[in-house]
Every structure is written in structure tokens, then in C-alpha cells.
Amino acid sequence: MKTVKKTSEYTISQRRDGRYAIVNAYNKPVNGEEKVKILLAEELIKLTAAAPAPVEPEAESEAVAEDGEAAAE
């Protein structure tokens, strides 16, 4: 692994596959949201918005339900 940045609080290394590994001052790995915050602060990654989920047409399902009720009566 190649060391990208070393501070008194943590060390950032880049693996051969391009991903980043962070270890704190006690040589314990940093993961999760804390890792993302560090990488964003160092501008090593960019956070993009998630793609919006496809919207299901609720109006059609409501219309079908109303027709079904009318047919049942």
C-alpha cells in the first residue's frame, strides 16, 4: 500500500485496487461514516447523490381500487 497522507491522528493509504485504507494513531482501522468524513475532508473522494428511485404511478393503483369497489357493489 502507498501512503497518501500521514497526520498525528490517522494515516491514509491507497491500496493497489485504488481504494483507501485509514488507520488511526492506535493502528486500528477506521471504517464507516468516520472514514467517509476523513476522505471527504482530504478531498480524496467525491460524494454523489443517489439516483432517485423510480416513481410508481399511484394514481393508477387508486383508480383500479376505486373501480374494483364499484364493481363489487
C-alpha positions as CSV (number, residue, x, y, z in Angstrom):
1,M,0.0,0.0,0.0
2,K,1.1,3.5,-0.8
3,T,0.9,6.1,2.0
4,V,-1.1,9.1,0.8
5,K,-1.2,11.2,3.9
6,K,0.0,10.8,7.5
7,T,-1.1,13.0,10.4
8,S,-0.9,12.7,14.1
9,E,-4.5,11.4,14.2
10,Y,-4.5,8.9,11.3
11,T,-2.7,7.5,8.2
12,I,-4.4,7.2,4.8
13,S,-3.1,4.6,2.5
14,Q,-4.1,3.7,-1.1
15,R,-4.4,0.1,-1.9
16,R,-3.4,-1.3,-5.3
17,D,-7.0,-1.6,-6.4
18,G,-7.5,2.2,-5.8
19,R,-9.5,2.1,-2.6
20,Y,-8.4,3.8,0.6
21,A,-7.5,2.4,4.0
22,I,-7.3,4.5,7.1
23,V,-5.8,3.6,10.4
24,N,-5.9,5.8,13.5
25,A,-3.0,6.6,15.8
26,Y,-3.5,3.3,17.7
27,N,-3.2,1.3,14.4
28,K,-6.9,0.4,14.5
29,P,-8.8,0.6,11.2
30,V,-11.3,3.5,10.6
31,N,-14.5,2.5,8.9
32,G,-18.0,3.7,8.1
33,E,-19.1,7.3,8.3
34,E,-15.9,8.4,10.1
35,K,-13.8,7.1,7.1
36,V,-16.1,8.9,4.6
37,K,-15.8,12.2,6.6
38,I,-12.0,11.9,6.6
39,L,-11.7,11.1,2.9
40,L,-14.1,14.0,2.0
41,A,-12.2,16.4,4.2
42,E,-8.9,15.4,2.4
43,E,-10.8,15.6,-1.0
44,L,-9.8,12.1,-2.0
45,I,-13.3,11.1,-2.8
46,K,-16.4,12.9,-4.1
47,L,-19.8,12.1,-2.7
48,T,-22.6,12.0,-5.3
49,A,-26.3,12.0,-4.7
50,A,-28.0,8.6,-5.0
51,A,-30.1,8.1,-8.1
52,P,-33.8,8.7,-7.4
53,A,-35.9,5.6,-7.2
54,P,-38.4,5.1,-10.0
55,V,-41.7,6.6,-9.1
56,E,-44.6,4.2,-9.3
57,P,-47.8,5.8,-10.6
58,E,-50.0,5.8,-7.5
59,A,-52.9,7.4,-9.4
60,E,-53.4,4.3,-11.5
61,S,-53.5,2.0,-8.4
62,E,-56.0,4.2,-6.8
63,A,-58.2,4.2,-9.9
64,V,-58.0,0.4,-10.0
65,A,-59.0,0.2,-6.4
66,E,-62.0,2.6,-6.9
67,D,-63.1,0.6,-10.0
68,G,-62.8,-2.7,-8.0
69,E,-65.0,-1.2,-5.2
70,A,-67.6,0.0,-7.7
71,A,-67.7,-3.4,-9.4
72,A,-68.1,-5.2,-6.1
73,E,-71.2,-3.1,-5.2
